[in-house]
C-alpha cells in the first residue's frame, strides 16, 4: 500500500498540476497524458485483481499457485502500452529537437519495438521456458531509455551558444534528461539482473510491474518541469540599495548644499542585454532554447528609491 501511495499519488497530483498549469498545450499532448493515465490505472486494477484471486478466491488451493490468472496476463499488455506511449513521446522529442534526423530516431524506434513479443502462456512453468524472451525485453527497455537520454544530451550539448545564461539552461536540461530516464533504466536493469542471477525465481516480475508506473511519473515530471525551467532561465538578479548604510565617519554637514537633494531621491539604472544568433532574426537559434526561454533585447527597469 505504501508503494502504491508513493507512485500512484504523485501521478494523480502531476495530472492535476498539468491540466491546471498547461491548459494551452496541444490536444495531442493532453490525449497522451489521459492515455498514459488510463493504461496505468487499468494496469493497477488488474494487479489488484490478481492479488485478490490468489489470496482470497483461491485460498487453500495449492494448485492455483502454479497457474497464471487471466488478469495477470492481460496487465502485461497494459504495462507495455504505458511504456510504448512514454517512450514514443521521447522519440518524438528527439525527432523535433534534432531537426527531423531519421538516423537518430530509427534506433530508438527499433529498441522500442524490440520490447514486444509473444506472451501467450498459462502457467508459471511457461515463464521459465521463455527466459530468453524475458531477458531480451528487459534488455531492450534498458537500452531504449539509455539511448534516449544519450541522444537528448548530445543534441543539447551541440546547441550551446556561448552565452553563460543559455549554457546554464542547457546544463539543467541535460541533467533533467538523464534523471527522467534514470529510474526506468535502473528498474529495467534490476529486472534483467535478477532474471539472470536468479533464474529459478520470479523476483524480476516485481521490477517489471513497477516499470510502467515509473514511465508514467517520468512523463508527468517532464511535462510539469517546463515552467520551472523557463522561470529559472529568466530570473534577473536585483540589487537593493536600501540596506546600504553610509560610512560612520561621513559628516553630512560637510556636503555641499548644491549636492543635497530632497528625500526620495530616485536612482534609475538602465541595463541592456545583448543576444546573438547564428542567423538573421534568430532563424538558427537552437530548438531547445526556443522551446524553453525567450530573451529580450533590452530591459530597462527602476531599481530602487532611496
C-alpha positions, -999 to 999 in steps of 0.1 A, spaced: 0 0 0 29 23 8 44 17 -27 10 25 -43 8 58 -23 44 66 -34 37 60 -71 0 64 -79 -3 95 -57 24 116 -75 9 105 -108 -26 119 -99 -10 151 -84 11 155 -115 -20 152 -137 -39 178 -117 -9 202 -118 -5 196 -156 -41 204 -166 -43 235 -143 -9 249 -154 -6 239 -191 -42 243 -204 -28 257 -237 -8 226 -246 -18 209 -279 -47 184 -277 -23 156 -287 -2 160 -256 -33 161 -234 -46 130 -251 -13 113 -244 -15 122 -207 -50 108 -205 -40 76 -224 -10 70 -201 -31 75 -170 -58 52 -184 -34 23 -192 -16 28 -159 -48 27 -139 -61 -4 -157 -27 -20 -150 -31 -12 -113 -66 -26 -112 -55 -58 -129 -27 -63 -104 -51 -58 -75 -75 -84 -90 -46 -109 -94 -36 -105 -58 -73 -109 -47 -76 -141 -69 -45 -157 -54 -51 -148 -18 -89 -148 -15 -107 -165 -43 -83 -195 -45 -74 -195 -8 -64 -231 3 -60 -243 -33 -22 -251 -39 -28 -259 -75 -39 -223 -82 -4 -211 -72 10 -228 -103 -14 -211 -126 -13 -176 -141 -45 -157 -135 -61 -142 -167 -57 -107 -153 -20 -110 -146 -15 -119 -183 -36 -90 -196 -18 -65 -173 14 -72 -191 0 -57 -222 -12 -25 -205 22 -22 -188 38 -24 -223 14 1 -237 23 26 -210 60 22 -218 52 25 -255 33 58 -251 60 74 -230 90 62 -250 73 73 -282 68 107 -267 106 109 -260 113 96 -295 91 124 -310 110 149 -288 143 137 -304 127 140 -339 118 176 -333 150 187 -314 173 170 -340 157 187 -369 139 156 -381 170 134 -385 159 99 -391 193 83 -382 187 95 -346 151 84 -343 153 50 -361 175 33 -334 151 44 -307 121 32 -326 138 -2 -331 146 -6 -294 110 3 -285 97 -23 -310 121 -49 -296 103 -48 -262 73 -66 -276 70 -103 -281 47 -133 -279 34 -136 -244 10 -164 -246 14 -188 -216 -8 -203 -189 14 -214 -160 45 -202 -142 64 -230 -157 58 -214 -191 76 -183 -178 107 -203 -171 107 -216 -206 107 -182 -222 136 -169 -201 154 -157 -232 124 -136 -243 121 -120 -208 158 -112 -208 156 -96 -243 125 -75 -233 142 -61 -202 175 -55 -222 157 -36 -249 138 -15 -223 170 -5 -205 189 1 -238 160 23 -251 160 45 -220 197 49 -220 198 57 -258 170 83 -254 189 101 -226 222 99 -245 208 113 -278 189 141 -259 221 151 -241 241 151 -273 216 173 -291 215 197 -261 253 198 -259 255 207 -296 230 235 -290 254 255 -268 255 292 -279 285 305 -259 263 326 -236 266 316 -199 228 320 -194 218 297 -222 246 272 -214 233 271 -178 199 263 -190 212 236 -214 232 220 -185 200 218 -165 181 202 -194 209 177 -198 207 167 -161 169 166 -163 170 144 -194 193 119 -176 172 119 -144 139 113 -162 152 81 -177 173 71 -147 146 53 -126 132 34 -155 166 23 -167 176 12 -132 144 -7 -127 148 -24 -161 184 -33 -152 174 -47 -118 148 -69 -136 174 -80 -160 200 -88 -133 176 -107 -112 163 -129 -140 199 -138 -149 213 -142 -114 181 -159 -100 166 -178 -130 145 -202 -108 127 -173 -91 102 -147 -102 118 -117 -83 122 -99 -116 85 -97 -120 83 -72 -92 106 -48 -110 88 -55 -143 55 -45 -129 70 -13 -114 84 0 -147 51 11 -161 43 33 -131 78 49 -134 72 56 -170 40 74 -162 57 95 -135 87 104 -157 63 117 -184 44 139 -159 77 151 -144 89 161 -179 58 180 -188 54 198 -155 90 208 -152 89 232 -182 76 262 -163 102 259 -135 130 255 -161 117 285 -180 114 307 -149 148 297 -138 163 308 -171 146 343 -169 153 352 -133 171 386 -130 194 395 -102 181 425 -84 203 448 -63 188 467 -34 204 499 -21 181 501 9 204 480 30 235 500 21 244 522 51 266 554 49 300 552 65 302 562 102 327 589 95 306 607 69 296 642 80 266 654 62 272 690 71 304 689 50 284 681 19 280 709 -5 245 724 -4 245 721 -42 247 683 -39 219 680 -14 185 668 -27 152 663 -10 143 630 5 131 604 -20 160 606 -45 153 581 -73 182 562 -88 175 548 -122 197 521 -137 193 512 -173 208 479 -184 209 464 -218 211 427 -226 226 416 -259 219 383 -276 233 370 -308 222 341 -330 237 322 -358 213 335 -385 192 366 -392 164 372 -368 174 341 -348 165 317 -375 191 292 -364 186 295 -327 188 261 -311 154 244 -308 160 235 -272 164 272 -262 135 283 -284 111 260 -266 120 269 -231 130 305 -229 127 338 -247 152 366 -244 145 403 -246 169 425 -264 167 453 -238 154 456 -203 150 490 -186 137 490 -150 136 512 -120 158 496 -94 152 514 -61 140 545 -44 161 558 -15 
